[in-house]
Structures are given as structure tokens and as C-alpha cells.
Amino acid sequence: MGEKIMVSGINKVVRGVGVLCLLTFGALGAPDPVRDYLSTLSVLGGDNNFYADDRLLRLDADIDGDGVNEVFITLGRNRNGKQGNAWSIYSVEKDRAEYIGGATFNDGGIYVGRVEEIHAYGIVSYWSAGGGEGQIMVTTLKNGHMSERSLGAVERNRETGVTKGRELLDKYFNRDANAPRQMAQEITAEELKEKYGLKVESETYSEYLTRESKAIDARLAAEAIERAAAKALPKMDESLIVDAKAASTGAVLPSAAAPVDAAPAAAPAPTAAPVKATADATVDATRRRNILISLALIVVLTTGHLFYRARRP
């Protein structure tokens, strides 16, 4: 009797351990669209780093009416202007998460459900163009393919003040309308770091932009100083260029037509000493001027360097 009780207890323990293992390995092997999104992240604007104030948005919504939610994921600052965030959409099955397309809309400003105008399920969003005008867009999923189209424009007549498309806008986005609303779940950068081992910068995104802006301003200022200094350099003095023009042959050799015993021409008065004195004076004056310009250039560059260092954070 005691042996039967012991065997029964052991069997229960084994079954319990087996269930626990299945749950554990099942959880570890469960598809995770967030992990896939992080591994293939491509933010509009090109900055794929994560900053301390970044947040990931996840929205689970059934957009094709089959009773299974699709998963929409975006980074909070991954926006396409007034149109909203750029979302990556995943179809999640038991063993995998598959990227099926993208859509653009603002979180919290969407309708999810059946869209009568197209006789299908989808997500209705509003793309604002400013001034009370824009486009009402619908995103649908059919046979695993995403599509995005306009349901109609919202336009204001400048003469009458009447807004075309207002009824459609109120139908899906009026606060009092009985339309299903779904809000995205927020995942902070710290949570992403803990769960996925994500590298997160210590500064916020706005701090990074401020620091980068200061660095660009300082670099542009230094380049401007260097350009101004280059323009201040003197042009080459023509008085220092040696005249390499060849002397005329007739000035060196006697004329072929002159008689051999002709009396030599009188030698010109010596002028070497005055010419040399003039050249020396010109060289000294130029040298002094170049020294003064060099000193001024050194002062300008030093001032620019000190200004650049003072502007650095």
C-alpha cells in the first residue's frame, strides 16, 4: 500500500515537471514580433540608436475580422510628419511572427473594425494636411497582403466655408461616435534594455540633438574663420618674380653684317649697384609685410581655436 502511494506521488511529480518544462520551453520558443522589429529597425531620418526617453509602441488589433490580432509596432519618434507614426505590421502564429507590411497613422486616433464604405474590416486613420484639411485613409489586410487607400478627402471651401467630407470624418473620429478605439501599449527604453539586452544611450534624444547642433555650429564657425584667414593671405608679389625672358641674341653677339675691325661700341655706364640696392629694399619691405601678415594670421587662428573649445559641451 505504501509503495503504491509512493509511486503515485512520483508520477504526479514527473507529470508536474513535464508540464513545467513544456510551459517554459513553449514560452522561450514563442514568437516575439518586438524582437524581430528591434533587429531590423530602420527609423525615418536614419538614427537607429535608442535613447533614454525612447518608447516603443505596440498595438494588437484584428484588422481582417478573422478573430486573430495582428501586431503593429513602431518607435515613438519614428514619425512621418503629420501623417503619424510608421508602423511595422506582423502576423503572429504559434511558431513564428511574420512581417506583412506597414502603415502610417497616429496612435489613439484610429478606428478598428468593419468599414462600410469598402465592405471589409480595416483600420481607418486621418492624415492631416493642416488648416482643417486632410485625407481619411483605410488600411486593410487580405490574403496576407497589406493595402492602404483613401476613403475620401476633407477639404474646406474658401468661399463658402463648408467642409467637404465632414460627415465621414465625424463618423469615424467624432468623440461621441460609437466607434471602437484601441490604444497602443508603451514599452520604455529601460524595459527594452532589461528584456532584450538593448543598448540604450545615457542621454535623451533631445539632449543628443542639442549636443549635435552645438558641435555643428562650432565646426561651421571654425571653418568660417579658416576661410577668412585664407582670404587674408597676400598674393605673390610680382617684384619677387625673376624675369626669365631670354635676352636678345643681338645684344650678346656682334651683328653678322658688322665689319670685323669695327671699333667696339662704348660700354654703357654701370648700373648694377643701383639695381641691386633697389631689389634689396623691395625684398626687405616684402619680408616685413609677410611677417606682419603671418603674425595676424596666427592671432586669428588662435582666437578661432579658443572660440571652438569654449563652445564645446
Phi, psi and chi 1 to 4 in degrees:
 res  aa     phi    psi   chi1   chi2   chi3   chi4
   1 MET       -  -45.4 -175.6   66.8  177.4      -
   2 GLY   -64.5  -35.8      -      -      -      -
   3 GLU   -66.3  -38.4  -68.4  178.7   -5.0      -
   4 LYS   -63.6  -41.8  -70.6 -176.8  178.9  179.6
   5 ILE   -63.0  -40.6  -65.7  174.8      -      -
   6 MET   -65.2  -44.7 -176.9  178.4  -65.8      -
   7 VAL   -63.2  -42.4  171.1      -      -      -
   8 SER   -60.8  -41.0  177.0      -      -      -
   9 GLY   -65.2  -40.9      -      -      -      -
  10 ILE   -63.4  -42.2  -67.8  173.5      -      -
  11 ASN   -60.9  -40.5  -70.9  -22.7      -      -
  12 LYS   -63.1  -41.9  -70.9 -178.8  178.9  179.6
  13 VAL   -62.8  -44.1  171.7      -      -      -
  14 VAL   -62.1  -44.7  170.8      -      -      -
  15 ARG   -62.5  -40.4  -76.4 -163.1  -60.1  -89.5
  16 GLY   -62.5  -43.3      -      -      -      -
  17 VAL   -63.5  -40.0  171.5      -      -      -
  18 GLY   -62.8  -44.7      -      -      -      -
  19 VAL   -62.6  -42.1  171.7      -      -      -
  20 LEU   -61.8  -41.1  179.7   61.4      -      -
  21 CYS   -64.6  -42.9  -70.8      -      -      -
  22 LEU   -61.3  -43.2  -72.6  175.0      -      -
  23 LEU   -64.0  -41.8  -69.3  174.1      -      -
  24 THR   -65.4  -51.3  -58.5      -      -      -
  25 PHE   -70.2  -30.8  -72.7  108.9      -      -
  26 GLY   -65.0  -40.1      -      -      -      -
  27 ALA   -67.0  -40.4      -      -      -      -
  28 LEU   -66.8  -33.3  -69.4  175.1      -      -
  29 GLY   -91.4    1.3      -      -      -      -
  30 ALA   -66.1  141.6      -      -      -      -
  31 PRO   -66.1  140.8   23.9  -33.6      -      -
  32 ASP  -131.6   99.1 -172.0  -11.5      -      -
  33 PRO   -64.5  -26.9   22.2  -32.7      -      -
  34 VAL   -64.0  -41.9  173.4      -      -      -
  35 ARG   -61.9  -41.6 -172.1 -178.7  -60.0  -82.0
  36 ASP   -65.4  -41.1 -177.1   83.7      -      -
  37 TYR   -61.9  -43.6  176.3   83.1      -      -
  38 LEU   -64.7  -34.4  -66.1  174.1      -      -
  39 SER   -75.7  -19.8   65.4      -      -      -
  40 THR  -121.5   23.5   58.7      -      -      -
  41 LEU   -60.2  133.9  179.1   65.3      -      -
  42 SER  -143.9   97.3 -179.9      -      -      -
  43 VAL   -82.5  139.8  178.4      -      -      -
  44 LEU   -60.1  126.5  -65.1  174.8      -      -
  45 GLY   105.9  -16.5      -      -      -      -
  46 GLY    91.7   -5.3      -      -      -      -
  47 ASP   -93.7  101.6 -170.0  -16.0      -      -
  48 ASN   -96.0    9.5  -64.2  -28.0      -      -
  49 ASN   -74.6  158.9  -65.3  -37.7      -      -
  50 PHE  -108.4  134.5  -84.5   83.2      -      -
  51 TYR  -113.9  166.1  -62.4   90.1      -      -
  52 ALA   -58.6  -29.9      -      -      -      -
  53 ASP  -100.9   10.0   59.6  -17.5      -      -
  54 ASP   -69.1  152.5  -90.2  -27.0      -      -
  55 ARG  -143.4  140.7   58.7 -164.4  178.8   97.5
  56 LEU   -98.4  137.7 -158.8   72.9      -      -
  57 LEU  -109.2  131.1  -57.4  178.7      -      -
  58 ARG  -127.6  128.1  171.5  174.3  175.4  161.1
  59 LEU  -125.6  120.7  174.2   65.6      -      -
  60 ASP  -100.1  117.4  -68.8   34.6      -      -
  61 ALA  -148.5  139.6      -      -      -      -
  62 ASP   -89.9  104.1  177.9   15.5      -      -
  63 ILE  -101.6   -3.8   63.7  172.6      -      -
  64 ASP  -117.1    3.0   56.2    1.3      -      -
  65 GLY    73.9   19.8      -      -      -      -
  66 ASP   -93.8    4.5   64.8   -7.5      -      -
  67 GLY    85.3   -0.8      -      -      -      -
  68 VAL  -116.0  129.0  179.4      -      -      -
  69 ASN   -74.5  139.5  -75.2  -22.3      -      -
  70 GLU   -91.4  162.1  -75.8   68.2   45.8      -
  71 VAL  -116.2  124.3 -180.0      -      -      -
  72 PHE  -106.8  129.8  -65.2   69.0      -      -
  73 ILE  -133.4  138.8  -56.6  175.0      -      -
  74 THR  -154.5  161.0 -174.0      -      -      -
  75 LEU   -90.9  139.3 -167.9   63.9      -      -
  76 GLY   -51.2  -37.2      -      -      -      -
  77 ARG   -96.6    6.8   58.1 -178.8  166.6   83.6
  78 ASN   -85.9   76.0 -168.8   15.5      -      -
  79 ARG  -114.8  152.6  -66.1 -176.4   58.6   81.9
  80 ASN  -113.4   67.6 -176.1   16.6      -      -
  81 GLY    61.2 -140.1      -      -      -      -
  82 LYS   -71.5  -17.0  -66.4 -178.9  178.9  179.8
  83 GLN   -68.6  -22.8  -79.3   67.5   41.6      -
  84 GLY   117.3 -163.0      -      -      -      -
  85 ASN   -80.4  152.3  -75.6   78.2      -      -
  86 ALA   -91.9  109.4      -      -      -      -
  87 TRP   -98.4  139.1  -61.3   78.8      -      -
  88 SER   -98.6  135.1  -64.9      -      -      -
  89 ILE  -114.9  133.5  -51.7  173.3      -      -
  90 TYR  -123.9  141.3  -67.4   84.8      -      -
  91 SER   -98.0  121.8  172.3      -      -      -
  92 VAL  -107.3  121.5 -179.1      -      -      -
  93 GLU  -112.3 -173.7  -60.7  179.3   -0.5      -
  94 LYS   -63.7  -35.8  -67.6 -178.0  179.2 -179.8
  95 ASP  -116.2   -1.5   58.0  -15.4      -      -
  96 ARG  -159.9  158.0   65.1 -167.5  177.5   97.7
  97 ALA  -117.4  122.6      -      -      -      -
  98 GLU  -115.2  129.0  179.6 -176.5    2.7      -
  99 TYR   -72.0  126.8  173.5   80.0      -      -
 100 ILE  -119.5   -4.3   56.2  176.3      -      -
 101 GLY   151.8 -168.7      -      -      -      -
 102 GLY  -138.3  165.6      -      -      -      -
 103 ALA  -153.2  161.1      -      -      -      -
 104 THR  -125.8  120.9  -56.4      -      -      -
 105 PHE  -166.9  164.0   55.4   83.8      -      -
 106 ASN   -86.8  136.8  -75.5  -57.9      -      -
 107 ASP   -65.3  136.8  171.9   41.4      -      -
 108 GLY    86.0  -13.8      -      -      -      -
 109 GLY  -112.4   43.7      -      -      -      -
 110 ILE  -129.5  157.1   58.6  173.2      -      -
 111 TYR  -112.4  133.5  162.6   90.9      -      -
 112 VAL  -121.8  122.5 -178.4      -      -      -
 113 GLY   153.8 -159.2      -      -      -      -
 114 ARG   -77.0  133.5 -176.1  167.5 -179.4   80.4
 115 VAL  -108.5  109.8 -177.4      -      -      -
 116 GLU   -63.3  -34.6  -64.4  177.1   -3.6      -
 117 GLU   -62.8  -26.9  -72.0   75.0   12.8      -
 118 ILE  -116.8    0.7   61.1  173.1      -      -
 119 HIS    56.3   46.0  -52.5  -69.1      -      -
 120 ALA  -157.9  167.4      -      -      -      -
 121 TYR   -84.2  155.1  -82.0   78.1      -      -
 122 GLY   176.7 -171.7      -      -      -      -
 123 ILE  -114.5  125.3  -71.6 -177.9      -      -
 124 VAL  -103.3  128.4 -179.0      -      -      -
 125 SER  -133.9  165.5   58.2      -      -      -
 126 TYR  -120.0  122.9  177.3   60.6      -      -
 127 TRP   -99.5  107.0  -72.7   10.2      -      -
 128 SER   -79.3  136.7  172.7      -      -      -
 129 ALA  -108.2    2.4      -      -      -      -
 130 GLY    89.3  155.8      -      -      -      -
 131 GLY    68.1   24.9      -      -      -      -
 132 GLY    77.8   13.1      -      -      -      -
 133 GLU  -119.1  160.5  -61.8 -176.8  -34.3      -
 134 GLY   169.2 -162.0      -      -      -      -
 135 GLN  -126.7  139.2  -70.8  -76.2  -23.4      -
 136 ILE   -95.8  115.6  -60.2  175.4      -      -
 137 MET  -108.3  151.1  -54.2  -65.5  -64.9      -
 138 VAL  -129.8  134.2   60.5      -      -      -
 139 THR  -112.4  126.4  -57.1      -      -      -
 140 THR  -126.0  160.5   57.1      -      -      -
 141 LEU  -126.6  121.9  172.5   62.4      -      -
 142 LYS  -141.8  124.9 -174.4  175.9 -178.1 -179.6
 143 ASN    54.3   38.3  -61.6  -33.3      -      -
 144 GLY    79.6    6.6      -      -      -      -
 145 HIS  -118.8  134.0  -63.1  -74.4      -      -
 146 MET   -88.1  145.4  -58.4  -65.5  -53.9      -
 147 SER  -142.8  150.3   64.0      -      -      -
 148 GLU  -133.7  129.4 -155.0  167.3   45.4      -
 149 ARG  -147.4  167.5   52.9  175.1  -75.5 -167.2
 150 SER   -93.6  135.0  172.6      -      -      -
 151 LEU   -87.1  -23.3  -76.7 -177.3      -      -
 152 GLY   163.8  160.4      -      -      -      -
 153 ALA   -96.6  150.3      -      -      -      -
 154 VAL  -110.2  110.0  178.6      -      -      -
 155 GLU  -130.8  141.5  -60.6  174.1  -25.9      -
 156 ARG  -107.1  126.6 -175.3  172.9  178.6  -87.2
 157 ASN   -75.5  119.1 -171.0  -52.4      -      -
 158 ARG   -65.9  -27.8  -58.6  -66.0 -172.7  -86.2
 159 GLU   -85.0  -45.4  -63.1  179.8   -2.5      -
 160 THR   -95.2  -19.7   64.5      -      -      -
 161 GLY    78.7    1.6      -      -      -      -
 162 VAL   -79.2  136.5  177.2      -      -      -
 163 THR   -99.3  117.3  -59.5      -      -      -
 164 LYS   -77.4  136.9  173.9 -173.8  175.0 -177.5
 165 GLY    87.4    8.8      -      -      -      -
 166 ARG   -67.4  -36.5 -173.1   71.5 -159.7 -178.2
 167 GLU   -63.1  -43.2  -67.7 -178.6   -0.1      -
 168 LEU   -65.7  -38.2 -171.1   61.8      -      -
 169 LEU   -64.3  -44.8 -173.5   66.5      -      -
 170 ASP   -66.3  -33.5  -69.8  -19.8      -      -
 171 LYS   -60.1  -39.7  175.5 -179.2  178.1 -179.9
 172 TYR  -103.9  -19.1  -70.5  104.9      -      -
 173 PHE  -127.5    0.6  -59.6  103.8      -      -
 174 ASN   -66.2  136.7 -168.5  -53.7      -      -
 175 ARG   -59.7  -29.7  -66.0  179.8  179.6  -86.7
 176 ASP   -89.1   -5.2  -60.5  -33.1      -      -
 177 ALA   -71.4  144.0      -      -      -      -
 178 ASN   -85.1   62.6  -65.0  -39.2      -      -
 179 ALA  -110.4  136.2      -      -      -      -
 180 PRO   -64.2  133.2   22.5  -31.6      -      -
 181 ARG  -119.1  141.2  -66.0  -73.2 -171.3  -89.5
 182 GLN  -131.9  130.9  -68.5 -174.3 -119.2      -
 183 MET  -104.5  148.1  -60.1  -65.8  -67.0      -
 184 ALA   -80.0  149.7      -      -      -      -
 185 GLN   -83.3  136.4  169.5 -165.7   -1.1      -
 186 GLU   -99.0  133.9  -70.7 -169.5    6.3      -
 187 ILE  -121.5  119.0  -53.5  174.7      -      -
 188 THR   -75.3  163.9   65.7      -      -      -
 189 ALA   -62.9  -35.5      -      -      -      -
 190 GLU   -65.4  -40.0 -172.5   61.9   29.2      -
 191 GLU   -66.4  -38.6  -69.0  171.4  -26.5      -
 192 LEU   -65.0  -37.1  -66.3  172.4      -      -
 193 LYS   -64.4  -43.5  179.3  179.8  178.4 -179.2
 194 GLU   -70.2  -41.6  -66.7  177.7   -0.1      -
 195 LYS   -83.6  -36.5 -176.0  173.0 -178.1  178.8
 196 TYR  -114.9    2.2  -60.7   99.9      -      -
 197 GLY    66.3   28.9      -      -      -      -
 198 LEU   -71.3  138.8 -168.1   69.1      -      -
 199 LYS   -80.2  122.6  179.9 -176.8  176.9 -177.5
 200 VAL  -120.3  129.1  177.8      -      -      -
 201 GLU   -66.4  149.4  -55.5  -66.0  -27.5      -
 202 SER   -73.6  -23.2   59.3      -      -      -
 203 GLU   -95.9  160.2   59.8 -174.4  -10.0      -
 204 THR   -79.4  168.4   65.1      -      -      -
 205 TYR   -66.6  -38.4 -174.4   59.7      -      -
 206 SER   -66.4  -37.0   59.3      -      -      -
 207 GLU   -64.9  -39.4  -71.1  171.9  -16.9      -
 208 TYR   -62.6  -44.7  159.0   74.7      -      -
 209 LEU   -62.9  -39.9  -68.1  178.0      -      -
 210 THR   -64.6  -45.0  -59.2      -      -      -
 211 ARG   -63.9  -42.9  177.8  172.1   58.0   81.5
 212 GLU   -64.8  -37.8 -170.9   70.4    7.9      -
 213 SER   -65.5  -41.4  177.1      -      -      -
 214 LYS   -63.9  -41.1  -72.4 -177.9  179.0  179.2
 215 ALA   -64.1  -40.2      -      -      -      -
 216 ILE   -66.4  -42.9  -67.4  174.1      -      -
 217 ASP   -61.0  -42.8  -69.8  -16.1      -      -
 218 ALA   -65.5  -40.7      -      -      -      -
 219 ARG   -65.3  -41.6 -175.2  167.7   65.1 -110.3
 220 LEU   -64.8  -38.0  -67.2  176.5      -      -
 221 ALA   -65.2  -42.4      -      -      -      -
 222 ALA   -64.2  -40.5      -      -      -      -
 223 GLU   -65.7  -36.7  -68.9  174.6   -4.2      -
 224 ALA   -64.8  -40.3      -      -      -      -
 225 ILE   -64.5  -41.3  -67.9  173.3      -      -
 226 GLU   -65.6  -38.9  -70.0  179.4    0.6      -
 227 ARG   -65.8  -40.4  -72.8 -165.4  -62.7  -89.9
 228 ALA   -65.1  -38.7      -      -      -      -
 229 ALA   -67.4  -38.1      -      -      -      -
 230 ALA   -65.4  -37.4      -      -      -      -
 231 LYS   -68.0  -26.5  -70.2 -178.7  179.5  179.7
 232 ALA   -78.2  -12.9      -      -      -      -
 233 LEU   -64.0  139.4  -70.8  174.7      -      -
 234 PRO   -73.0  151.2   29.0  -36.0      -      -
 235 LYS   -75.8  158.1  -64.7 -178.4  179.4  180.0
 236 MET   -64.5  131.4 -176.3  175.5  -70.0      -
 237 ASP   -73.5  123.5 -164.5  -29.2      -      -
 238 GLU   -65.1  -23.3  -65.5 -179.1   -1.6      -
 239 SER   -69.5  -16.7   63.4      -      -      -
 240 LEU   -94.0   -5.1  -60.6 -178.9      -      -
 241 ILE   -82.6  124.1  -59.2  177.2      -      -
 242 VAL   -74.3  131.4  178.4      -      -      -
 243 ASP   -76.0  108.1 -172.7    1.0      -      -
 244 ALA   -94.2   11.9      -      -      -      -
 245 LYS   -65.5  129.5 -176.4  177.9  179.5 -179.8
 246 ALA   -67.1  140.7      -      -      -      -
 247 ALA   -70.7  151.1      -      -      -      -
 248 SER   -67.2  139.8  172.7      -      -      -
 249 THR   -62.3  -34.5  -54.4      -      -      -
 250 GLY   -65.9  -22.0      -      -      -      -
 251 ALA   -82.2  -12.5      -      -      -      -
 252 VAL  -107.7  -43.8  177.5      -      -      -
 253 LEU  -103.4  148.6  -60.2  176.9      -      -
 254 PRO   -66.9  153.1   24.1  -33.2      -      -
 255 SER   -64.6  141.9  173.3      -      -      -
 256 ALA   -67.3  -24.5      -      -      -      -
 257 ALA   -86.5  -10.4      -      -      -      -
 258 ALA   -77.0  142.8      -      -      -      -
 259 PRO   -66.5  149.7   16.2  -24.0      -      -
 260 VAL   -64.6  -38.2  176.1      -      -      -
 261 ASP   -92.2   15.2   56.1   -8.5      -      -
 262 ALA   -64.3  147.3      -      -      -      -
 263 ALA   -68.7  137.4      -      -      -      -
 264 PRO   -64.6  144.6   24.4  -33.2      -      -
 265 ALA   -69.1  149.6      -      -      -      -
 266 ALA   -66.1  134.5      -      -      -      -
 267 ALA   -70.0  137.7      -      -      -      -
 268 PRO   -67.8  157.6   25.2  -33.6      -      -
 269 ALA   -64.4  139.6      -      -      -      -
 270 PRO   -63.2  132.4   23.5  -33.4      -      -
 271 THR  -126.9    5.9   58.5      -      -      -
 272 ALA   -60.9  -41.2      -      -      -      -
 273 ALA   -64.8  -47.9      -      -      -      -
 274 PRO   -62.4  -41.6  -24.3   34.6      -      -
 275 VAL   -60.8  -44.6  170.7      -      -      -
 276 LYS   -62.5  -41.4 -176.2  176.6 -174.9  -58.4
 277 ALA   -63.7  -41.1      -      -      -      -
 278 THR   -64.0  -42.6  -57.1      -      -      -
 279 ALA   -64.1  -41.8      -      -      -      -
 280 ASP   -62.3  -41.7  -70.1  -16.5      -      -
 281 ALA   -64.9  -40.2      -      -      -      -
 282 THR   -64.2  -43.1  -57.6      -      -      -
 283 VAL   -63.0  -43.0  170.0      -      -      -
 284 ASP   -63.6  -42.5  -71.2  -18.4      -      -
 285 ALA   -64.9  -42.4      -      -      -      -
 286 THR   -65.5  -40.7  -57.2      -      -      -
 287 ARG   -62.1  -42.3 -174.7  176.6  -58.5  164.5
 288 ARG   -64.5  -41.5  -74.5 -166.3  -60.6  -89.2
 289 ARG   -64.5  -42.1 -175.8  177.2   61.7 -177.7
 290 ASN   -64.4  -36.3  -72.1  -17.0      -      -
 291 ILE   -64.5  -43.7  -70.1  173.4      -      -
 292 LEU   -63.6  -41.5  -68.2  175.2      -      -
 293 ILE   -65.1  -39.9  -68.1  174.2      -      -
 294 SER   -62.7  -42.6  -61.9      -      -      -
 295 LEU   -62.0  -40.9  -68.7  174.7      -      -
 296 ALA   -64.7  -38.7      -      -      -      -
 297 LEU   -64.5  -40.3  179.7   60.1      -      -
 298 ILE   -62.4  -41.9  -70.0  172.2      -      -
 299 VAL   -62.9  -42.8  171.2      -      -      -
 300 VAL   -63.3  -46.6  170.8      -      -      -
 301 LEU   -66.2  -38.0  -68.0  177.1      -      -
 302 THR   -64.9  -42.6  -58.3      -      -      -
 303 THR   -61.9  -42.0  -57.1      -      -      -
 304 GLY   -62.8  -40.0      -      -      -      -
 305 HIS   -65.2  -42.7  177.5   68.9      -      -
 306 LEU   -65.6  -37.8  -67.2  176.1      -      -
 307 PHE   -63.9  -42.6  173.7   77.7      -      -
 308 TYR   -62.0  -43.8  175.0   74.3      -      -
 309 ARG   -66.1  -34.7  -69.2 -170.5   60.4 -174.5
 310 ALA   -69.6  -30.0      -      -      -      -
 311 ARG   -81.8  -14.5  -67.4  -69.3  -60.0  -86.0
 312 ARG   -70.0  141.2  -69.5 -178.0   60.1 -174.9
 313 PRO   -69.8      -   24.8  -32.7      -      -
